[in-house]
Structures are given as structure tokens and as C-alpha cells.
Amino acid sequence: EPLDVFGEVAGLEELRAANRPVVERSYDLPFPASNRASWIVDAEPFTARNRGDPDENADPDTWNRTRDEYAHVLRTLARSHGNVLIAMPNYREAGWAGAYLREVVDKPVLVDESSANEATEDLKREFFRGPGKVLVTSTRGTLTEGVDYDGEKLHCCAVVGVPLVNIGSPRVTAIRRAYADEFGEEKAFEYALTVPAGRRARQAIGRVIRGYDEVGVRAFVGRRYVSGARHSVHRYLSPAERDEFVTMTPDFLGDQLDAFWADRR
């Protein structure tokens, strides 16, 4: 999703134009909806401009209003039942979140870094072992895609912000230019950056529910996931996700988490 973008980028629209058959199929989650909570937390957009540099906002007494709001959300999520995976936009933000949570959460807090596969595997095994923990990583890292958090390995996954890559890097500039040349300047940013970021976010929250008996919470945190918001990415969710995810403000998050787990533990 969105299938229209995939169809154009993959060349399927050209096949349609040539009267070749192209069939679209979408599949909802086959697991009981009562086993999962799906929320969009309407907090200030977690953009680089709003949040500032994490190194300059390390002190809770002096960090900006956006950091303060997200500290509340992260603290609430981290204190919830079981293993919690928090996916930040990049590893620097993961470091900021992990350092803060270690000061305010009783359960162990593990922080992923850009590292070799062996170190990542060790971190993952530590997360799975024993009582509930918090694992903070980057949404663009290796722990949010292709890892099977089955059984009791994960109870909540929150994606914070939209995981866009560094738009100023030479490689990303070249990719954006290539999309502009092929599909038009007006579609370049969407196709090269926004759509892949949305897919990464959706891959991450898909780690939670892996079987019929599993129970968990999925959360997108940030106003850009809200329908109708400025620069919203809501339309890049699947139709089923757009129908299922409920929007709430940060003030309601704690009570909703408590109510969800009270009936399922």
C-alpha cells in the first residue's frame, strides 16, 4: 500500500495500458481484532524542526515543548505491560529516548545502535529473556523488519514519527531526481521518500501480532499519522489500517493501555 503508487512504480500501469490483465488483492489480518489495540497518538509532529537536535535537548529541564510531549508518551508506553518495542526515526533519536527512559522506567531499557549482526542478535536475545523490557531502536534498523516476535516476545510496538531518510544526502538526492525524471517532479518526494517511510512504519507495527492467540498494542505516534493533518501520511496506511486505528491525544494513552491489558492478562 498504496497500491496505486506501487502499480505505477513497478510498471503495472503500463501493462494495463497494453490491455494486459492486472489483478489487485488485499488481505486483512486473519487474527481476532479483540486481541489487539491499534492507536494513533495525536502529538505534535516529531519533525527535525520541531524536536531540535537531540544532543541539545538532553536535559529534561531545558528541552523544548515537543520533546516534553514525547517524553510523556514514551514514558507511558514503556511502563505498559510486557516487552515494549519503541521505534524512533533514527538511531540518534533512539539514543535520546533510551537515555531518558532509563531514568524514569523501572523495567530494563535496551538501546539498539547501528552495529554488526552479532551485536544485534545478542541484544535481541537479551530482550526476549526474562521479564518485560523496553527495546528502543530506529524504525530504519534491522529489528523492525523480518524479525519474528512470536508468542510472548513482544506486547507493544510504537513507531514514533515518520521514518524519512536524510533528504539532503547525495544518494537520496539522486534517487529523488530519478523518480522526478520518470514520474514527474510533483511525485518525486512522495514516491522516493514518503511511501517507503510509510511502509517501514507499517512493517514495524506488524511485529506485534504474529499468531491467533497473541495479544498486543500497535501505535503510530505523531500528528502526521492523523487523517487530514498537514503533511499527513494517513492515506499511505492500508484501507484496513485506516479503518481500525483509533486516534487519541497523549492524555488518554495511559488509561487506554491500562484498560486494554486489564481484560487480557
TORKOL-4160 file (C-alpha; in steps of 0.2 Angstrom, whole numbers, padded with zeros to 4 digits, m for minus):
265
<pt num="1" X="0000" Y="0000" Z="0000"/>
<pt num="2" X="m0004" Y="0012" Z="m0008"/>
<pt num="3" X="m0007" Y="0000" Z="m0022"/>
<pt num="4" X="m0009" Y="0014" Z="m0035"/>
<pt num="5" X="0009" Y="0020" Z="m0031"/>
<pt num="6" X="0016" Y="0003" Z="m0032"/>
<pt num="7" X="0007" Y="m0001" Z="m0048"/>
<pt num="8" X="0015" Y="0015" Z="m0057"/>
<pt num="9" X="0032" Y="0012" Z="m0050"/>
<pt num="10" X="0033" Y="m0006" Z="m0054"/>
<pt num="11" X="0026" Y="m0004" Z="m0071"/>
<pt num="12" X="0009" Y="m0012" Z="m0069"/>
<pt num="13" X="0000" Y="0003" Z="m0076"/>
<pt num="14" X="0009" Y="0001" Z="m0092"/>
<pt num="15" X="0003" Y="m0017" Z="m0093"/>
<pt num="16" X="m0015" Y="m0011" Z="m0090"/>
<pt num="17" X="m0012" Y="0002" Z="m0104"/>
<pt num="18" X="m0007" Y="m0013" Z="m0115"/>
<pt num="19" X="m0023" Y="m0022" Z="m0110"/>
<pt num="20" X="m0014" Y="m0035" Z="m0100"/>
<pt num="21" X="m0023" Y="m0042" Z="m0085"/>
<pt num="22" X="m0018" Y="m0035" Z="m0068"/>
<pt num="23" X="m0027" Y="m0041" Z="m0053"/>
<pt num="24" X="m0026" Y="m0032" Z="m0036"/>
<pt num="25" X="m0030" Y="m0041" Z="m0020"/>
<pt num="26" X="m0028" Y="m0035" Z="m0002"/>
<pt num="27" X="m0029" Y="m0046" Z="0014"/>
<pt num="28" X="m0034" Y="m0041" Z="0031"/>
<pt num="29" X="m0026" Y="m0048" Z="0047"/>
<pt num="30" X="m0033" Y="m0065" Z="0050"/>
<pt num="31" X="m0031" Y="m0064" Z="0069"/>
<pt num="32" X="m0045" Y="m0059" Z="0081"/>
<pt num="33" X="m0047" Y="m0040" Z="0081"/>
<pt num="34" X="m0051" Y="m0041" Z="0100"/>
<pt num="35" X="m0033" Y="m0046" Z="0103"/>
<pt num="36" X="m0026" Y="m0030" Z="0098"/>
<pt num="37" X="m0027" Y="m0011" Z="0101"/>
<pt num="38" X="m0022" Y="0000" Z="0086"/>
<pt num="39" X="m0020" Y="0018" Z="0090"/>
<pt num="40" X="m0014" Y="0034" Z="0083"/>
<pt num="41" X="m0007" Y="0046" Z="0096"/>
<pt num="42" X="m0010" Y="0064" Z="0091"/>
<pt num="43" X="0005" Y="0073" Z="0097"/>
<pt num="44" X="0015" Y="0087" Z="0089"/>
<pt num="45" X="0023" Y="0081" Z="0073"/>
<pt num="46" X="0040" Y="0074" Z="0078"/>
<pt num="47" X="0050" Y="0083" Z="0064"/>
<pt num="48" X="0068" Y="0088" Z="0065"/>
<pt num="49" X="0062" Y="0106" Z="0065"/>
<pt num="50" X="0050" Y="0104" Z="0080"/>
<pt num="51" X="0061" Y="0092" Z="0090"/>
<pt num="52" X="0078" Y="0100" Z="0088"/>
<pt num="53" X="0095" Y="0092" Z="0089"/>
<pt num="54" X="0094" Y="0078" Z="0102"/>
<pt num="55" X="0111" Y="0082" Z="0109"/>
<pt num="56" X="0105" Y="0100" Z="0113"/>
<pt num="57" X="0089" Y="0093" Z="0121"/>
<pt num="58" X="0096" Y="0080" Z="0133"/>
<pt num="59" X="0091" Y="0089" Z="0149"/>
<pt num="60" X="0073" Y="0087" Z="0154"/>
<pt num="61" X="0074" Y="0104" Z="0162"/>
<pt num="62" X="0078" Y="0113" Z="0146"/>
<pt num="63" X="0072" Y="0103" Z="0132"/>
<pt num="64" X="0058" Y="0110" Z="0120"/>
<pt num="65" X="0040" Y="0108" Z="0121"/>
<pt num="66" X="0040" Y="0094" Z="0108"/>
<pt num="67" X="0052" Y="0084" Z="0117"/>
<pt num="68" X="0042" Y="0086" Z="0133"/>
<pt num="69" X="0026" Y="0080" Z="0125"/>
<pt num="70" X="0035" Y="0064" Z="0118"/>
<pt num="71" X="0044" Y="0061" Z="0134"/>
<pt num="72" X="0027" Y="0059" Z="0142"/>
<pt num="73" X="0021" Y="0047" Z="0128"/>
<pt num="74" X="0037" Y="0037" Z="0128"/>
<pt num="75" X="0036" Y="0035" Z="0147"/>
<pt num="76" X="0018" Y="0029" Z="0146"/>
<pt num="77" X="0021" Y="0016" Z="0133"/>
<pt num="78" X="0037" Y="0010" Z="0141"/>
<pt num="79" X="0028" Y="0007" Z="0158"/>
<pt num="80" X="0015" Y="m0004" Z="0150"/>
<pt num="81" X="0013" Y="m0022" Z="0151"/>
<pt num="82" X="0027" Y="m0034" Z="0145"/>
<pt num="83" X="0040" Y="m0031" Z="0131"/>
<pt num="84" X="0039" Y="m0014" Z="0123"/>
<pt num="85" X="0047" Y="m0010" Z="0106"/>
<pt num="86" X="0049" Y="0009" Z="0103"/>
<pt num="87" X="0055" Y="0013" Z="0085"/>
<pt num="88" X="0062" Y="0031" Z="0083"/>
<pt num="89" X="0065" Y="0039" Z="0067"/>
<pt num="90" X="0084" Y="0036" Z="0068"/>
<pt num="91" X="0097" Y="0030" Z="0080"/>
<pt num="92" X="0102" Y="0047" Z="0087"/>
<pt num="93" X="0084" Y="0049" Z="0092"/>
<pt num="94" X="0084" Y="0031" Z="0099"/>
<pt num="95" X="0099" Y="0036" Z="0110"/>
<pt num="96" X="0090" Y="0051" Z="0117"/>
<pt num="97" X="0074" Y="0041" Z="0120"/>
<pt num="98" X="0084" Y="0026" Z="0128"/>
<pt num="99" X="0094" Y="0038" Z="0140"/>
<pt num="100" X="0078" Y="0046" Z="0146"/>
<pt num="101" X="0068" Y="0030" Z="0149"/>
<pt num="102" X="0082" Y="0023" Z="0159"/>
<pt num="103" X="0079" Y="0037" Z="0171"/>
<pt num="104" X="0060" Y="0035" Z="0173"/>
<pt num="105" X="0056" Y="0017" Z="0170"/>
<pt num="106" X="0058" Y="0003" Z="0182"/>
<pt num="107" X="0060" Y="m0011" Z="0169"/>
<pt num="108" X="0077" Y="m0013" Z="0159"/>
<pt num="109" X="0079" Y="m0002" Z="0144"/>
<pt num="110" X="0089" Y="m0008" Z="0130"/>
<pt num="111" X="0095" Y="0003" Z="0116"/>
<pt num="112" X="0100" Y="m0003" Z="0099"/>
<pt num="113" X="0113" Y="0005" Z="0089"/>
<pt num="114" X="0120" Y="0003" Z="0071"/>
<pt num="115" X="0131" Y="m0012" Z="0074"/>
<pt num="116" X="0136" Y="m0029" Z="0067"/>
<pt num="117" X="0124" Y="m0043" Z="0066"/>
<pt num="118" X="0131" Y="m0052" Z="0081"/>
<pt num="119" X="0129" Y="m0037" Z="0092"/>
<pt num="120" X="0111" Y="m0036" Z="0086"/>
<pt num="121" X="0107" Y="m0054" Z="0089"/>
<pt num="122" X="0114" Y="m0053" Z="0107"/>
<pt num="123" X="0103" Y="m0038" Z="0110"/>
<pt num="124" X="0088" Y="m0047" Z="0103"/>
<pt num="125" X="0091" Y="m0062" Z="0114"/>
<pt num="126" X="0093" Y="m0051" Z="0130"/>
<pt num="127" X="0076" Y="m0043" Z="0125"/>
<pt num="128" X="0067" Y="m0060" Z="0124"/>
<pt num="129" X="0075" Y="m0067" Z="0140"/>
<pt num="130" X="0066" Y="m0064" Z="0157"/>
<pt num="131" X="0053" Y="m0052" Z="0162"/>
<pt num="132" X="0047" Y="m0037" Z="0152"/>
<pt num="133" X="0059" Y="m0024" Z="0145"/>
<pt num="134" X="0060" Y="m0009" Z="0133"/>
<pt num="135" X="0069" Y="m0010" Z="0117"/>
<pt num="136" X="0072" Y="0007" Z="0108"/>
<pt num="137" X="0078" Y="0006" Z="0090"/>
<pt num="138" X="0077" Y="0015" Z="0074"/>
<pt num="139" X="0062" Y="0011" Z="0063"/>
<pt num="140" X="0075" Y="0010" Z="0048"/>
<pt num="141" X="0085" Y="m0003" Z="0058"/>
<pt num="142" X="0086" Y="m0022" Z="0057"/>
<pt num="143" X="0075" Y="m0025" Z="0072"/>
<pt num="144" X="0059" Y="m0018" Z="0064"/>
<pt num="145" X="0058" Y="m0029" Z="0048"/>
<pt num="146" X="0060" Y="m0048" Z="0046"/>
<pt num="147" X="0061" Y="m0052" Z="0065"/>
<pt num="148" X="0048" Y="m0064" Z="0071"/>
<pt num="149" X="0042" Y="m0058" Z="0088"/>
<pt num="150" X="0031" Y="m0073" Z="0091"/>
<pt num="151" X="0022" Y="m0078" Z="0107"/>
<pt num="152" X="0026" Y="m0068" Z="0122"/>
<pt num="153" X="0042" Y="m0059" Z="0114"/>
<pt num="154" X="0033" Y="m0043" Z="0111"/>
<pt num="155" X="0017" Y="m0035" Z="0118"/>
<pt num="156" X="0018" Y="m0017" Z="0111"/>
<pt num="157" X="0026" Y="m0008" Z="0097"/>
<pt num="158" X="0026" Y="0011" Z="0094"/>
<pt num="159" X="0033" Y="0020" Z="0079"/>
<pt num="160" X="0037" Y="0037" Z="0084"/>
<pt num="161" X="0037" Y="0050" Z="0069"/>
<pt num="162" X="0038" Y="0046" Z="0051"/>
<pt num="163" X="0055" Y="0037" Z="0047"/>
<pt num="164" X="0061" Y="0048" Z="0032"/>
<pt num="165" X="0079" Y="0046" Z="0027"/>
<pt num="166" X="0091" Y="0061" Z="0027"/>
<pt num="167" X="0084" Y="0071" Z="0012"/>
<pt num="168" X="0100" Y="0081" Z="0010"/>
<pt num="169" X="0111" Y="0066" Z="0007"/>
<pt num="170" X="0119" Y="0064" Z="m0011"/>
<pt num="171" X="0111" Y="0047" Z="m0013"/>
<pt num="172" X="0094" Y="0052" Z="m0008"/>
<pt num="173" X="0095" Y="0067" Z="m0019"/>
<pt num="174" X="0100" Y="0056" Z="m0034"/>
<pt num="175" X="0085" Y="0044" Z="m0030"/>
<pt num="176" X="0073" Y="0058" Z="m0029"/>
<pt num="177" X="0080" Y="0065" Z="m0046"/>
<pt num="178" X="0077" Y="0048" Z="m0054"/>
<pt num="179" X="0059" Y="0047" Z="m0048"/>
<pt num="180" X="0056" Y="0065" Z="m0054"/>
<pt num="181" X="0063" Y="0061" Z="m0071"/>
<pt num="182" X="0052" Y="0045" Z="m0073"/>
<pt num="183" X="0036" Y="0050" Z="m0064"/>
<pt num="184" X="0036" Y="0069" Z="m0063"/>
<pt num="185" X="0043" Y="0082" Z="m0051"/>
<pt num="186" X="0027" Y="0083" Z="m0042"/>
<pt num="187" X="0028" Y="0064" Z="m0037"/>
<pt num="188" X="0046" Y="0063" Z="m0033"/>
<pt num="189" X="0046" Y="0066" Z="m0015"/>
<pt num="190" X="0031" Y="0055" Z="m0012"/>
<pt num="191" X="0037" Y="0040" Z="m0022"/>
<pt num="192" X="0055" Y="0041" Z="m0017"/>
<pt num="193" X="0053" Y="0046" Z="0002"/>
<pt num="194" X="0036" Y="0046" Z="0009"/>
<pt num="195" X="0029" Y="0030" Z="0003"/>
<pt num="196" X="0045" Y="0020" Z="0008"/>
<pt num="197" X="0044" Y="0028" Z="0025"/>
<pt num="198" X="0026" Y="0023" Z="0027"/>
<pt num="199" X="0030" Y="0005" Z="0023"/>
<pt num="200" X="0044" Y="0005" Z="0035"/>
<pt num="201" X="0032" Y="0011" Z="0049"/>
<pt num="202" X="0019" Y="m0002" Z="0044"/>
<pt num="203" X="0032" Y="m0016" Z="0044"/>
<pt num="204" X="0037" Y="m0011" Z="0062"/>
<pt num="205" X="0020" Y="m0012" Z="0070"/>
<pt num="206" X="0017" Y="m0028" Z="0061"/>
<pt num="207" X="0030" Y="m0036" Z="0073"/>
<pt num="208" X="0017" Y="m0037" Z="0087"/>
<pt num="209" X="0003" Y="m0049" Z="0082"/>
<pt num="210" X="0011" Y="m0065" Z="0074"/>
<pt num="211" X="m0002" Y="m0078" Z="0078"/>
<pt num="212" X="m0020" Y="m0081" Z="0083"/>
<pt num="213" X="m0018" Y="m0082" Z="0101"/>
<pt num="214" X="m0006" Y="m0067" Z="0103"/>
<pt num="215" X="m0011" Y="m0050" Z="0111"/>
<pt num="216" X="m0003" Y="m0033" Z="0108"/>
<pt num="217" X="m0004" Y="m0015" Z="0106"/>
<pt num="218" X="0001" Y="m0006" Z="0089"/>
<pt num="219" X="0004" Y="0013" Z="0090"/>
<pt num="220" X="0009" Y="0026" Z="0077"/>
<pt num="221" X="0014" Y="0042" Z="0087"/>
<pt num="222" X="0013" Y="0059" Z="0079"/>
<pt num="223" X="0001" Y="0070" Z="0071"/>
<pt num="224" X="0007" Y="0066" Z="0053"/>
<pt num="225" X="m0002" Y="0049" Z="0055"/>
<pt num="226" X="m0019" Y="0058" Z="0058"/>
<pt num="227" X="m0031" Y="0060" Z="0044"/>
<pt num="228" X="m0032" Y="0077" Z="0037"/>
<pt num="229" X="m0017" Y="0084" Z="0046"/>
<pt num="230" X="m0004" Y="0094" Z="0037"/>
<pt num="231" X="0008" Y="0083" Z="0028"/>
<pt num="232" X="m0002" Y="0068" Z="0034"/>
<pt num="233" X="0004" Y="0050" Z="0029"/>
<pt num="234" X="m0013" Y="0043" Z="0034"/>
<pt num="235" X="m0018" Y="0038" Z="0016"/>
<pt num="236" X="m0002" Y="0028" Z="0015"/>
<pt num="237" X="m0009" Y="0016" Z="0028"/>
<pt num="238" X="m0019" Y="0001" Z="0021"/>
<pt num="239" X="m0038" Y="0003" Z="0020"/>
<pt num="240" X="m0040" Y="m0009" Z="0034"/>
<pt num="241" X="m0027" Y="0001" Z="0045"/>
<pt num="242" X="m0036" Y="0017" Z="0041"/>
<pt num="243" X="m0052" Y="0009" Z="0047"/>
<pt num="244" X="m0045" Y="0001" Z="0063"/>
<pt num="245" X="m0033" Y="0014" Z="0070"/>
<pt num="246" X="m0041" Y="0025" Z="0083"/>
<pt num="247" X="m0034" Y="0042" Z="0086"/>
<pt num="248" X="m0032" Y="0049" Z="0103"/>
<pt num="249" X="m0022" Y="0063" Z="0112"/>
<pt num="250" X="m0007" Y="0058" Z="0123"/>
<pt num="251" X="m0018" Y="0062" Z="0139"/>
<pt num="252" X="m0029" Y="0047" Z="0136"/>
<pt num="253" X="m0015" Y="0034" Z="0132"/>
<pt num="254" X="m0011" Y="0028" Z="0149"/>
<pt num="255" X="m0029" Y="0024" Z="0154"/>
<pt num="256" X="m0032" Y="0016" Z="0137"/>
<pt num="257" X="m0017" Y="0005" Z="0140"/>
<pt num="258" X="m0022" Y="0000" Z="0157"/>
<pt num="259" X="m0040" Y="m0004" Z="0151"/>
<pt num="260" X="m0034" Y="m0015" Z="0137"/>
<pt num="261" X="m0022" Y="m0025" Z="0147"/>
<pt num="262" X="m0034" Y="m0027" Z="0162"/>
<pt num="263" X="m0045" Y="m0038" Z="0152"/>
<pt num="264" X="m0031" Y="m0048" Z="0144"/>
<pt num="265" X="m0019" Y="m0053" Z="0157"/>
